[in-house]
Amino acid sequence: MPSASEPVRPGRKRSQSSRTAILTAAWELTVESGYQGLTVEGIAARAGTGKQTVYRWWPSKADVLLDALVLKADVQIGLDDHGSYAADLRQFLDRSFTLGLDPSVMRVMRTLMAQAQIDPEFGACFREQFLARRRAAFEVLAGRAVERGDFPAGRSPALDARIVFGLLWYEVLAAPPPLDSGSADTAPHALADALMDLLTRSPAPEEPA
């Protein structure tokens, strides 16, 4: 990465601009026409690049879409340090469920999960680049809490990560009915509230035998 005083090469700017245009195009076309209607040719045309430019960076349309999802999650969820586990967790849960339950994002997540089941090579990429990356992000904020000493006693960061993402993927894949009489817009916050209550509470001590 160049230092602040080092000039950025023009070619690097164009490459980053092309990459962003390709990721945006793949996302928009999937939302508009579905995964079956998505083609590398269509991505290149929408992005204003050549087909070979797409293939130079990604082996398939699924890999382009995966990169777009990874980038969206990294940017919109983040890992800001608010000084306490409760505050960090609140933001992480709110942003994760708001993003994950957005209709366009759910559509892409379902598409990529389905593709991961039928394409073992892509499935390995999906698990490493998205699933493991999201789990690692949660473990970063849990690790900060452990270092500060405010992670709930008796809880496991790895287990809590499974609880968080298990619930999120259930909502994405199973499409359950709305919670009570609330609208779909209230679901992310209601789910985040329930998880906050669970994950910030230390387990009750066992009764002596």
PyMOL commands that place a pseudoatom at each C-alpha (Angstrom):
pseudoatom trace, name=CA, resn=MET, resi=1, chain=A, elem=C, hetatm=0, pos=[0.000, 0.000, 0.000]
pseudoatom trace, name=CA, resn=PRO, resi=2, chain=A, elem=C, hetatm=0, pos=[1.493, 3.367, -0.952]
pseudoatom trace, name=CA, resn=SER, resi=3, chain=A, elem=C, hetatm=0, pos=[2.429, 5.832, 1.749]
pseudoatom trace, name=CA, resn=ALA, resi=4, chain=A, elem=C, hetatm=0, pos=[0.690, 9.203, 2.007]
pseudoatom trace, name=CA, resn=SER, resi=5, chain=A, elem=C, hetatm=0, pos=[3.574, 10.862, 0.138]
pseudoatom trace, name=CA, resn=GLU, resi=6, chain=A, elem=C, hetatm=0, pos=[3.798, 8.241, -2.599]
pseudoatom trace, name=CA, resn=PRO, resi=7, chain=A, elem=C, hetatm=0, pos=[1.799, 9.053, -5.740]
pseudoatom trace, name=CA, resn=VAL, resi=8, chain=A, elem=C, hetatm=0, pos=[-0.918, 6.553, -6.650]
pseudoatom trace, name=CA, resn=ARG, resi=9, chain=A, elem=C, hetatm=0, pos=[-0.431, 5.127, -10.125]
pseudoatom trace, name=CA, resn=PRO, resi=10, chain=A, elem=C, hetatm=0, pos=[-3.247, 6.021, -12.533]
pseudoatom trace, name=CA, resn=GLY, resi=11, chain=A, elem=C, hetatm=0, pos=[-3.634, 2.379, -13.528]
pseudoatom trace, name=CA, resn=ARG, resi=12, chain=A, elem=C, hetatm=0, pos=[-4.365, 1.386, -9.937]
pseudoatom trace, name=CA, resn=LYS, resi=13, chain=A, elem=C, hetatm=0, pos=[-7.189, 3.920, -9.784]
pseudoatom trace, name=CA, resn=ARG, resi=14, chain=A, elem=C, hetatm=0, pos=[-8.714, 2.583, -12.992]
pseudoatom trace, name=CA, resn=SER, resi=15, chain=A, elem=C, hetatm=0, pos=[-8.483, -0.996, -11.727]
pseudoatom trace, name=CA, resn=GLN, resi=16, chain=A, elem=C, hetatm=0, pos=[-10.249, -0.155, -8.484]
pseudoatom trace, name=CA, resn=SER, resi=17, chain=A, elem=C, hetatm=0, pos=[-12.882, 1.808, -10.370]
pseudoatom trace, name=CA, resn=SER, resi=18, chain=A, elem=C, hetatm=0, pos=[-13.471, -1.109, -12.737]
pseudoatom trace, name=CA, resn=ARG, resi=19, chain=A, elem=C, hetatm=0, pos=[-13.682, -3.578, -9.854]
pseudoatom trace, name=CA, resn=THR, resi=20, chain=A, elem=C, hetatm=0, pos=[-16.275, -1.454, -8.049]
pseudoatom trace, name=CA, resn=ALA, resi=21, chain=A, elem=C, hetatm=0, pos=[-18.304, -1.064, -11.242]
pseudoatom trace, name=CA, resn=ILE, resi=22, chain=A, elem=C, hetatm=0, pos=[-18.255, -4.838, -11.828]
pseudoatom trace, name=CA, resn=LEU, resi=23, chain=A, elem=C, hetatm=0, pos=[-19.353, -5.662, -8.278]
pseudoatom trace, name=CA, resn=THR, resi=24, chain=A, elem=C, hetatm=0, pos=[-22.133, -3.071, -8.445]
pseudoatom trace, name=CA, resn=ALA, resi=25, chain=A, elem=C, hetatm=0, pos=[-23.300, -4.375, -11.809]
pseudoatom trace, name=CA, resn=ALA, resi=26, chain=A, elem=C, hetatm=0, pos=[-23.408, -7.993, -10.611]
pseudoatom trace, name=CA, resn=TRP, resi=27, chain=A, elem=C, hetatm=0, pos=[-25.458, -7.014, -7.571]
pseudoatom trace, name=CA, resn=GLU, resi=28, chain=A, elem=C, hetatm=0, pos=[-27.923, -4.845, -9.497]
pseudoatom trace, name=CA, resn=LEU, resi=29, chain=A, elem=C, hetatm=0, pos=[-28.461, -7.427, -12.234]
pseudoatom trace, name=CA, resn=THR, resi=30, chain=A, elem=C, hetatm=0, pos=[-29.082, -10.215, -9.720]
pseudoatom trace, name=CA, resn=VAL, resi=31, chain=A, elem=C, hetatm=0, pos=[-31.672, -8.120, -7.896]
pseudoatom trace, name=CA, resn=GLU, resi=32, chain=A, elem=C, hetatm=0, pos=[-33.323, -7.104, -11.174]
pseudoatom trace, name=CA, resn=SER, resi=33, chain=A, elem=C, hetatm=0, pos=[-33.285, -10.374, -13.114]
pseudoatom trace, name=CA, resn=GLY, resi=34, chain=A, elem=C, hetatm=0, pos=[-32.341, -13.158, -10.703]
pseudoatom trace, name=CA, resn=TYR, resi=35, chain=A, elem=C, hetatm=0, pos=[-29.265, -15.349, -10.679]
pseudoatom trace, name=CA, resn=GLN, resi=36, chain=A, elem=C, hetatm=0, pos=[-30.375, -17.392, -13.699]
pseudoatom trace, name=CA, resn=GLY, resi=37, chain=A, elem=C, hetatm=0, pos=[-30.464, -14.222, -15.778]
pseudoatom trace, name=CA, resn=LEU, resi=38, chain=A, elem=C, hetatm=0, pos=[-27.031, -13.099, -14.597]
pseudoatom trace, name=CA, resn=THR, resi=39, chain=A, elem=C, hetatm=0, pos=[-24.200, -13.530, -17.109]
pseudoatom trace, name=CA, resn=VAL, resi=40, chain=A, elem=C, hetatm=0, pos=[-20.596, -12.398, -17.229]
pseudoatom trace, name=CA, resn=GLU, resi=41, chain=A, elem=C, hetatm=0, pos=[-21.400, -10.692, -20.523]
pseudoatom trace, name=CA, resn=GLY, resi=42, chain=A, elem=C, hetatm=0, pos=[-24.227, -8.775, -18.858]
pseudoatom trace, name=CA, resn=ILE, resi=43, chain=A, elem=C, hetatm=0, pos=[-22.036, -7.804, -15.912]
pseudoatom trace, name=CA, resn=ALA, resi=44, chain=A, elem=C, hetatm=0, pos=[-19.324, -6.503, -18.234]
pseudoatom trace, name=CA, resn=ALA, resi=45, chain=A, elem=C, hetatm=0, pos=[-21.814, -4.536, -20.337]
pseudoatom trace, name=CA, resn=ARG, resi=46, chain=A, elem=C, hetatm=0, pos=[-23.443, -2.914, -17.298]
pseudoatom trace, name=CA, resn=ALA, resi=47, chain=A, elem=C, hetatm=0, pos=[-20.039, -2.113, -15.774]
pseudoatom trace, name=CA, resn=GLY, resi=48, chain=A, elem=C, hetatm=0, pos=[-18.647, -0.725, -19.023]
pseudoatom trace, name=CA, resn=THR, resi=49, chain=A, elem=C, hetatm=0, pos=[-15.741, -3.176, -19.104]
pseudoatom trace, name=CA, resn=GLY, resi=50, chain=A, elem=C, hetatm=0, pos=[-14.700, -6.100, -21.266]
pseudoatom trace, name=CA, resn=LYS, resi=51, chain=A, elem=C, hetatm=0, pos=[-15.684, -9.680, -20.474]
pseudoatom trace, name=CA, resn=GLN, resi=52, chain=A, elem=C, hetatm=0, pos=[-12.030, -10.621, -20.157]
pseudoatom trace, name=CA, resn=THR, resi=53, chain=A, elem=C, hetatm=0, pos=[-11.599, -8.009, -17.428]
pseudoatom trace, name=CA, resn=VAL, resi=54, chain=A, elem=C, hetatm=0, pos=[-14.203, -9.840, -15.350]
pseudoatom trace, name=CA, resn=TYR, resi=55, chain=A, elem=C, hetatm=0, pos=[-12.601, -13.235, -15.972]
pseudoatom trace, name=CA, resn=ARG, resi=56, chain=A, elem=C, hetatm=0, pos=[-9.185, -11.825, -15.106]
pseudoatom trace, name=CA, resn=TRP, resi=57, chain=A, elem=C, hetatm=0, pos=[-10.325, -11.275, -11.513]
pseudoatom trace, name=CA, resn=TRP, resi=58, chain=A, elem=C, hetatm=0, pos=[-13.097, -13.861, -10.980]
pseudoatom trace, name=CA, resn=PRO, resi=59, chain=A, elem=C, hetatm=0, pos=[-13.566, -17.407, -12.324]
pseudoatom trace, name=CA, resn=SER, resi=60, chain=A, elem=C, hetatm=0, pos=[-17.385, -17.244, -12.427]
pseudoatom trace, name=CA, resn=LYS, resi=61, chain=A, elem=C, hetatm=0, pos=[-20.412, -15.015, -11.935]
pseudoatom trace, name=CA, resn=ALA, resi=62, chain=A, elem=C, hetatm=0, pos=[-20.956, -16.582, -8.507]
pseudoatom trace, name=CA, resn=ASP, resi=63, chain=A, elem=C, hetatm=0, pos=[-17.515, -15.434, -7.396]
pseudoatom trace, name=CA, resn=VAL, resi=64, chain=A, elem=C, hetatm=0, pos=[-18.248, -11.874, -8.543]
pseudoatom trace, name=CA, resn=LEU, resi=65, chain=A, elem=C, hetatm=0, pos=[-21.480, -11.844, -6.570]
pseudoatom trace, name=CA, resn=LEU, resi=66, chain=A, elem=C, hetatm=0, pos=[-19.733, -13.313, -3.533]
pseudoatom trace, name=CA, resn=ASP, resi=67, chain=A, elem=C, hetatm=0, pos=[-17.159, -10.508, -3.553]
pseudoatom trace, name=CA, resn=ALA, resi=68, chain=A, elem=C, hetatm=0, pos=[-19.979, -7.967, -3.775]
pseudoatom trace, name=CA, resn=LEU, resi=69, chain=A, elem=C, hetatm=0, pos=[-21.677, -9.507, -0.724]
pseudoatom trace, name=CA, resn=VAL, resi=70, chain=A, elem=C, hetatm=0, pos=[-18.426, -9.633, 1.262]
pseudoatom trace, name=CA, resn=LEU, resi=71, chain=A, elem=C, hetatm=0, pos=[-17.730, -5.974, 0.508]
pseudoatom trace, name=CA, resn=LYS, resi=72, chain=A, elem=C, hetatm=0, pos=[-21.268, -4.906, 1.441]
pseudoatom trace, name=CA, resn=ALA, resi=73, chain=A, elem=C, hetatm=0, pos=[-21.052, -6.727, 4.793]
pseudoatom trace, name=CA, resn=ASP, resi=74, chain=A, elem=C, hetatm=0, pos=[-17.594, -5.349, 5.602]
pseudoatom trace, name=CA, resn=VAL, resi=75, chain=A, elem=C, hetatm=0, pos=[-18.634, -1.775, 4.835]
pseudoatom trace, name=CA, resn=GLN, resi=76, chain=A, elem=C, hetatm=0, pos=[-22.128, -1.717, 6.325]
pseudoatom trace, name=CA, resn=ILE, resi=77, chain=A, elem=C, hetatm=0, pos=[-21.559, -3.766, 9.486]
pseudoatom trace, name=CA, resn=GLY, resi=78, chain=A, elem=C, hetatm=0, pos=[-18.062, -2.719, 10.537]
pseudoatom trace, name=CA, resn=LEU, resi=79, chain=A, elem=C, hetatm=0, pos=[-16.308, -3.370, 13.839]
pseudoatom trace, name=CA, resn=ASP, resi=80, chain=A, elem=C, hetatm=0, pos=[-16.324, -0.030, 15.648]
pseudoatom trace, name=CA, resn=ASP, resi=81, chain=A, elem=C, hetatm=0, pos=[-15.024, -0.094, 19.232]
pseudoatom trace, name=CA, resn=HIS, resi=82, chain=A, elem=C, hetatm=0, pos=[-17.513, 1.663, 21.534]
pseudoatom trace, name=CA, resn=GLY, resi=83, chain=A, elem=C, hetatm=0, pos=[-15.670, 0.759, 24.721]
pseudoatom trace, name=CA, resn=SER, resi=84, chain=A, elem=C, hetatm=0, pos=[-17.961, -1.968, 26.021]
pseudoatom trace, name=CA, resn=TYR, resi=85, chain=A, elem=C, hetatm=0, pos=[-19.135, -5.394, 24.889]
pseudoatom trace, name=CA, resn=ALA, resi=86, chain=A, elem=C, hetatm=0, pos=[-22.785, -4.410, 25.203]
pseudoatom trace, name=CA, resn=ALA, resi=87, chain=A, elem=C, hetatm=0, pos=[-22.380, -1.361, 22.951]
pseudoatom trace, name=CA, resn=ASP, resi=88, chain=A, elem=C, hetatm=0, pos=[-20.226, -3.210, 20.400]
pseudoatom trace, name=CA, resn=LEU, resi=89, chain=A, elem=C, hetatm=0, pos=[-22.650, -6.143, 20.323]
pseudoatom trace, name=CA, resn=ARG, resi=90, chain=A, elem=C, hetatm=0, pos=[-25.695, -3.889, 19.989]
pseudoatom trace, name=CA, resn=GLN, resi=91, chain=A, elem=C, hetatm=0, pos=[-24.276, -2.233, 16.874]
pseudoatom trace, name=CA, resn=PHE, resi=92, chain=A, elem=C, hetatm=0, pos=[-23.076, -5.513, 15.379]
pseudoatom trace, name=CA, resn=LEU, resi=93, chain=A, elem=C, hetatm=0, pos=[-26.453, -7.198, 15.832]
pseudoatom trace, name=CA, resn=ASP, resi=94, chain=A, elem=C, hetatm=0, pos=[-28.501, -4.221, 14.641]
pseudoatom trace, name=CA, resn=ARG, resi=95, chain=A, elem=C, hetatm=0, pos=[-26.410, -3.794, 11.518]
pseudoatom trace, name=CA, resn=SER, resi=96, chain=A, elem=C, hetatm=0, pos=[-26.100, -7.534, 10.787]
pseudoatom trace, name=CA, resn=PHE, resi=97, chain=A, elem=C, hetatm=0, pos=[-29.836, -8.174, 10.978]
pseudoatom trace, name=CA, resn=THR, resi=98, chain=A, elem=C, hetatm=0, pos=[-30.800, -4.957, 9.200]
pseudoatom trace, name=CA, resn=LEU, resi=99, chain=A, elem=C, hetatm=0, pos=[-28.488, -5.836, 6.325]
pseudoatom trace, name=CA, resn=GLY, resi=100, chain=A, elem=C, hetatm=0, pos=[-29.169, -9.574, 6.302]
pseudoatom trace, name=CA, resn=LEU, resi=101, chain=A, elem=C, hetatm=0, pos=[-32.958, -9.164, 6.294]
pseudoatom trace, name=CA, resn=ASP, resi=102, chain=A, elem=C, hetatm=0, pos=[-32.983, -6.553, 3.550]
pseudoatom trace, name=CA, resn=PRO, resi=103, chain=A, elem=C, hetatm=0, pos=[-34.946, -8.228, 0.689]
pseudoatom trace, name=CA, resn=SER, resi=104, chain=A, elem=C, hetatm=0, pos=[-32.244, -7.706, -1.935]
pseudoatom trace, name=CA, resn=VAL, resi=105, chain=A, elem=C, hetatm=0, pos=[-29.513, -9.006, 0.381]
pseudoatom trace, name=CA, resn=MET, resi=106, chain=A, elem=C, hetatm=0, pos=[-31.612, -12.033, 1.369]
pseudoatom trace, name=CA, resn=ARG, resi=107, chain=A, elem=C, hetatm=0, pos=[-32.063, -12.836, -2.304]
pseudoatom trace, name=CA, resn=VAL, resi=108, chain=A, elem=C, hetatm=0, pos=[-28.321, -12.786, -2.910]
pseudoatom trace, name=CA, resn=MET, resi=109, chain=A, elem=C, hetatm=0, pos=[-27.538, -14.767, 0.262]
pseudoatom trace, name=CA, resn=ARG, resi=110, chain=A, elem=C, hetatm=0, pos=[-30.043, -17.473, -0.668]
pseudoatom trace, name=CA, resn=THR, resi=111, chain=A, elem=C, hetatm=0, pos=[-28.648, -17.604, -4.192]
pseudoatom trace, name=CA, resn=LEU, resi=112, chain=A, elem=C, hetatm=0, pos=[-25.062, -18.029, -3.040]
pseudoatom trace, name=CA, resn=MET, resi=113, chain=A, elem=C, hetatm=0, pos=[-25.947, -20.571, -0.347]
pseudoatom trace, name=CA, resn=ALA, resi=114, chain=A, elem=C, hetatm=0, pos=[-27.783, -22.641, -2.972]
pseudoatom trace, name=CA, resn=GLN, resi=115, chain=A, elem=C, hetatm=0, pos=[-24.841, -22.409, -5.377]
pseudoatom trace, name=CA, resn=ALA, resi=116, chain=A, elem=C, hetatm=0, pos=[-22.494, -23.486, -2.591]
pseudoatom trace, name=CA, resn=GLN, resi=117, chain=A, elem=C, hetatm=0, pos=[-24.448, -26.733, -2.216]
pseudoatom trace, name=CA, resn=ILE, resi=118, chain=A, elem=C, hetatm=0, pos=[-24.087, -27.780, -5.860]
pseudoatom trace, name=CA, resn=ASP, resi=119, chain=A, elem=C, hetatm=0, pos=[-20.583, -26.455, -6.611]
pseudoatom trace, name=CA, resn=PRO, resi=120, chain=A, elem=C, hetatm=0, pos=[-18.016, -27.808, -4.118]
pseudoatom trace, name=CA, resn=GLU, resi=121, chain=A, elem=C, hetatm=0, pos=[-15.260, -25.459, -5.275]
pseudoatom trace, name=CA, resn=PHE, resi=122, chain=A, elem=C, hetatm=0, pos=[-17.450, -22.403, -4.925]
pseudoatom trace, name=CA, resn=GLY, resi=123, chain=A, elem=C, hetatm=0, pos=[-18.813, -23.791, -1.658]
pseudoatom trace, name=CA, resn=ALA, resi=124, chain=A, elem=C, hetatm=0, pos=[-15.317, -23.799, -0.179]
pseudoatom trace, name=CA, resn=CYS, resi=125, chain=A, elem=C, hetatm=0, pos=[-14.852, -20.161, -1.245]
pseudoatom trace, name=CA, resn=PHE, resi=126, chain=A, elem=C, hetatm=0, pos=[-18.231, -19.188, 0.172]
pseudoatom trace, name=CA, resn=ARG, resi=127, chain=A, elem=C, hetatm=0, pos=[-17.456, -20.763, 3.547]
pseudoatom trace, name=CA, resn=GLU, resi=128, chain=A, elem=C, hetatm=0, pos=[-13.992, -19.211, 3.742]
pseudoatom trace, name=CA, resn=GLN, resi=129, chain=A, elem=C, hetatm=0, pos=[-14.633, -15.763, 2.295]
pseudoatom trace, name=CA, resn=PHE, resi=130, chain=A, elem=C, hetatm=0, pos=[-18.084, -15.049, 3.712]
pseudoatom trace, name=CA, resn=LEU, resi=131, chain=A, elem=C, hetatm=0, pos=[-19.233, -17.425, 6.471]
pseudoatom trace, name=CA, resn=ALA, resi=132, chain=A, elem=C, hetatm=0, pos=[-15.863, -17.680, 8.234]
pseudoatom trace, name=CA, resn=ARG, resi=133, chain=A, elem=C, hetatm=0, pos=[-15.190, -13.977, 7.687]
pseudoatom trace, name=CA, resn=ARG, resi=134, chain=A, elem=C, hetatm=0, pos=[-18.454, -12.966, 9.369]
pseudoatom trace, name=CA, resn=ARG, resi=135, chain=A, elem=C, hetatm=0, pos=[-17.804, -15.365, 12.244]
pseudoatom trace, name=CA, resn=ALA, resi=136, chain=A, elem=C, hetatm=0, pos=[-14.284, -13.979, 12.641]
pseudoatom trace, name=CA, resn=ALA, resi=137, chain=A, elem=C, hetatm=0, pos=[-15.718, -10.445, 12.764]
pseudoatom trace, name=CA, resn=PHE, resi=138, chain=A, elem=C, hetatm=0, pos=[-17.953, -11.422, 15.674]
pseudoatom trace, name=CA, resn=GLU, resi=139, chain=A, elem=C, hetatm=0, pos=[-15.023, -13.051, 17.433]
pseudoatom trace, name=CA, resn=VAL, resi=140, chain=A, elem=C, hetatm=0, pos=[-12.999, -9.824, 17.094]
pseudoatom trace, name=CA, resn=LEU, resi=141, chain=A, elem=C, hetatm=0, pos=[-15.515, -7.857, 19.143]
pseudoatom trace, name=CA, resn=ALA, resi=142, chain=A, elem=C, hetatm=0, pos=[-15.887, -10.747, 21.602]
pseudoatom trace, name=CA, resn=GLY, resi=143, chain=A, elem=C, hetatm=0, pos=[-12.095, -10.906, 21.902]
pseudoatom trace, name=CA, resn=ARG, resi=144, chain=A, elem=C, hetatm=0, pos=[-11.954, -7.202, 22.710]
pseudoatom trace, name=CA, resn=ALA, resi=145, chain=A, elem=C, hetatm=0, pos=[-14.496, -7.804, 25.472]
pseudoatom trace, name=CA, resn=VAL, resi=146, chain=A, elem=C, hetatm=0, pos=[-12.430, -10.659, 26.887]
pseudoatom trace, name=CA, resn=GLU, resi=147, chain=A, elem=C, hetatm=0, pos=[-9.371, -8.374, 26.991]
pseudoatom trace, name=CA, resn=ARG, resi=148, chain=A, elem=C, hetatm=0, pos=[-11.368, -5.600, 28.686]
pseudoatom trace, name=CA, resn=GLY, resi=149, chain=A, elem=C, hetatm=0, pos=[-12.853, -8.076, 31.131]
pseudoatom trace, name=CA, resn=ASP, resi=150, chain=A, elem=C, hetatm=0, pos=[-16.496, -7.361, 30.280]
pseudoatom trace, name=CA, resn=PHE, resi=151, chain=A, elem=C, hetatm=0, pos=[-17.314, -10.509, 28.305]
pseudoatom trace, name=CA, resn=PRO, resi=152, chain=A, elem=C, hetatm=0, pos=[-20.028, -12.382, 30.269]
pseudoatom trace, name=CA, resn=ALA, resi=153, chain=A, elem=C, hetatm=0, pos=[-18.584, -15.068, 32.518]
pseudoatom trace, name=CA, resn=GLY, resi=154, chain=A, elem=C, hetatm=0, pos=[-19.418, -18.620, 31.548]
pseudoatom trace, name=CA, resn=ARG, resi=155, chain=A, elem=C, hetatm=0, pos=[-20.109, -17.786, 27.896]
pseudoatom trace, name=CA, resn=SER, resi=156, chain=A, elem=C, hetatm=0, pos=[-18.107, -18.871, 24.841]
pseudoatom trace, name=CA, resn=PRO, resi=157, chain=A, elem=C, hetatm=0, pos=[-17.430, -16.466, 21.922]
pseudoatom trace, name=CA, resn=ALA, resi=158, chain=A, elem=C, hetatm=0, pos=[-17.441, -19.378, 19.461]
pseudoatom trace, name=CA, resn=LEU, resi=159, chain=A, elem=C, hetatm=0, pos=[-20.802, -20.683, 20.724]
pseudoatom trace, name=CA, resn=ASP, resi=160, chain=A, elem=C, hetatm=0, pos=[-22.336, -17.198, 20.776]
pseudoatom trace, name=CA, resn=ALA, resi=161, chain=A, elem=C, hetatm=0, pos=[-21.237, -16.682, 17.160]
pseudoatom trace, name=CA, resn=ARG, resi=162, chain=A, elem=C, hetatm=0, pos=[-23.101, -19.855, 16.202]
pseudoatom trace, name=CA, resn=ILE, resi=163, chain=A, elem=C, hetatm=0, pos=[-26.214, -18.612, 17.970]
pseudoatom trace, name=CA, resn=VAL, resi=164, chain=A, elem=C, hetatm=0, pos=[-26.096, -15.249, 16.183]
pseudoatom trace, name=CA, resn=PHE, resi=165, chain=A, elem=C, hetatm=0, pos=[-25.506, -16.598, 12.686]
pseudoatom trace, name=CA, resn=GLY, resi=166, chain=A, elem=C, hetatm=0, pos=[-27.712, -19.639, 13.188]
pseudoatom trace, name=CA, resn=LEU, resi=167, chain=A, elem=C, hetatm=0, pos=[-30.654, -17.322, 13.863]
pseudoatom trace, name=CA, resn=LEU, resi=168, chain=A, elem=C, hetatm=0, pos=[-29.734, -14.999, 11.003]
pseudoatom trace, name=CA, resn=TRP, resi=169, chain=A, elem=C, hetatm=0, pos=[-29.511, -17.823, 8.465]
pseudoatom trace, name=CA, resn=TYR, resi=170, chain=A, elem=C, hetatm=0, pos=[-32.782, -19.330, 9.722]
pseudoatom trace, name=CA, resn=GLU, resi=171, chain=A, elem=C, hetatm=0, pos=[-34.486, -16.013, 8.977]
pseudoatom trace, name=CA, resn=VAL, resi=172, chain=A, elem=C, hetatm=0, pos=[-32.830, -15.778, 5.559]
pseudoatom trace, name=CA, resn=LEU, resi=173, chain=A, elem=C, hetatm=0, pos=[-33.422, -19.350, 4.392]
pseudoatom trace, name=CA, resn=ALA, resi=174, chain=A, elem=C, hetatm=0, pos=[-36.668, -20.372, 6.102]
pseudoatom trace, name=CA, resn=ALA, resi=175, chain=A, elem=C, hetatm=0, pos=[-38.516, -17.056, 5.577]
pseudoatom trace, name=CA, resn=PRO, resi=176, chain=A, elem=C, hetatm=0, pos=[-40.655, -17.554, 8.709]
pseudoatom trace, name=CA, resn=PRO, resi=177, chain=A, elem=C, hetatm=0, pos=[-43.888, -15.575, 9.216]
pseudoatom trace, name=CA, resn=PRO, resi=178, chain=A, elem=C, hetatm=0, pos=[-43.625, -12.079, 10.741]
pseudoatom trace, name=CA, resn=LEU, resi=179, chain=A, elem=C, hetatm=0, pos=[-43.084, -11.791, 14.477]
pseudoatom trace, name=CA, resn=ASP, resi=180, chain=A, elem=C, hetatm=0, pos=[-46.455, -11.202, 16.205]
pseudoatom trace, name=CA, resn=SER, resi=181, chain=A, elem=C, hetatm=0, pos=[-48.262, -8.378, 14.420]
pseudoatom trace, name=CA, resn=GLY, resi=182, chain=A, elem=C, hetatm=0, pos=[-45.108, -6.399, 13.646]
pseudoatom trace, name=CA, resn=SER, resi=183, chain=A, elem=C, hetatm=0, pos=[-44.045, -5.492, 10.136]
pseudoatom trace, name=CA, resn=ALA, resi=184, chain=A, elem=C, hetatm=0, pos=[-40.959, -6.872, 8.426]
pseudoatom trace, name=CA, resn=ASP, resi=185, chain=A, elem=C, hetatm=0, pos=[-39.194, -3.605, 9.241]
pseudoatom trace, name=CA, resn=THR, resi=186, chain=A, elem=C, hetatm=0, pos=[-39.354, -4.325, 12.982]
pseudoatom trace, name=CA, resn=ALA, resi=187, chain=A, elem=C, hetatm=0, pos=[-37.951, -7.861, 12.751]
pseudoatom trace, name=CA, resn=PRO, resi=188, chain=A, elem=C, hetatm=0, pos=[-34.211, -6.966, 12.705]
pseudoatom trace, name=CA, resn=HIS, resi=189, chain=A, elem=C, hetatm=0, pos=[-34.492, -4.918, 15.896]
pseudoatom trace, name=CA, resn=ALA, resi=190, chain=A, elem=C, hetatm=0, pos=[-36.719, -7.453, 17.672]
pseudoatom trace, name=CA, resn=LEU, resi=191, chain=A, elem=C, hetatm=0, pos=[-34.263, -10.251, 16.894]
pseudoatom trace, name=CA, resn=ALA, resi=192, chain=A, elem=C, hetatm=0, pos=[-31.312, -8.103, 17.943]
pseudoatom trace, name=CA, resn=ASP, resi=193, chain=A, elem=C, hetatm=0, pos=[-33.106, -7.276, 21.231]
pseudoatom trace, name=CA, resn=ALA, resi=194, chain=A, elem=C, hetatm=0, pos=[-33.661, -10.974, 21.978]
pseudoatom trace, name=CA, resn=LEU, resi=195, chain=A, elem=C, hetatm=0, pos=[-30.029, -11.822, 21.253]
pseudoatom trace, name=CA, resn=MET, resi=196, chain=A, elem=C, hetatm=0, pos=[-28.779, -8.906, 23.363]
pseudoatom trace, name=CA, resn=ASP, resi=197, chain=A, elem=C, hetatm=0, pos=[-30.749, -10.233, 26.318]
pseudoatom trace, name=CA, resn=LEU, resi=198, chain=A, elem=C, hetatm=0, pos=[-29.348, -13.731, 25.817]
pseudoatom trace, name=CA, resn=LEU, resi=199, chain=A, elem=C, hetatm=0, pos=[-25.725, -12.934, 24.999]
pseudoatom trace, name=CA, resn=THR, resi=200, chain=A, elem=C, hetatm=0, pos=[-25.058, -10.319, 27.673]
pseudoatom trace, name=CA, resn=ARG, resi=201, chain=A, elem=C, hetatm=0, pos=[-26.380, -12.471, 30.492]
pseudoatom trace, name=CA, resn=SER, resi=202, chain=A, elem=C, hetatm=0, pos=[-24.053, -14.823, 32.355]
pseudoatom trace, name=CA, resn=PRO, resi=203, chain=A, elem=C, hetatm=0, pos=[-25.435, -18.357, 32.765]
pseudoatom trace, name=CA, resn=ALA, resi=204, chain=A, elem=C, hetatm=0, pos=[-27.081, -19.041, 36.114]
pseudoatom trace, name=CA, resn=PRO, resi=205, chain=A, elem=C, hetatm=0, pos=[-24.865, -21.048, 38.503]
pseudoatom trace, name=CA, resn=GLU, resi=206, chain=A, elem=C, hetatm=0, pos=[-25.692, -24.730, 38.762]
pseudoatom trace, name=CA, resn=GLU, resi=207, chain=A, elem=C, hetatm=0, pos=[-27.570, -25.887, 41.808]
pseudoatom trace, name=CA, resn=PRO, resi=208, chain=A, elem=C, hetatm=0, pos=[-25.456, -28.028, 44.133]
pseudoatom trace, name=CA, resn=ALA, resi=209, chain=A, elem=C, hetatm=0, pos=[-26.229, -31.736, 43.946]
for i in range(1, 209): cmd.bond("trace and resi %d" % i, "trace and resi %d" % (i + 1))
show_as sticks, trace
zoom trace
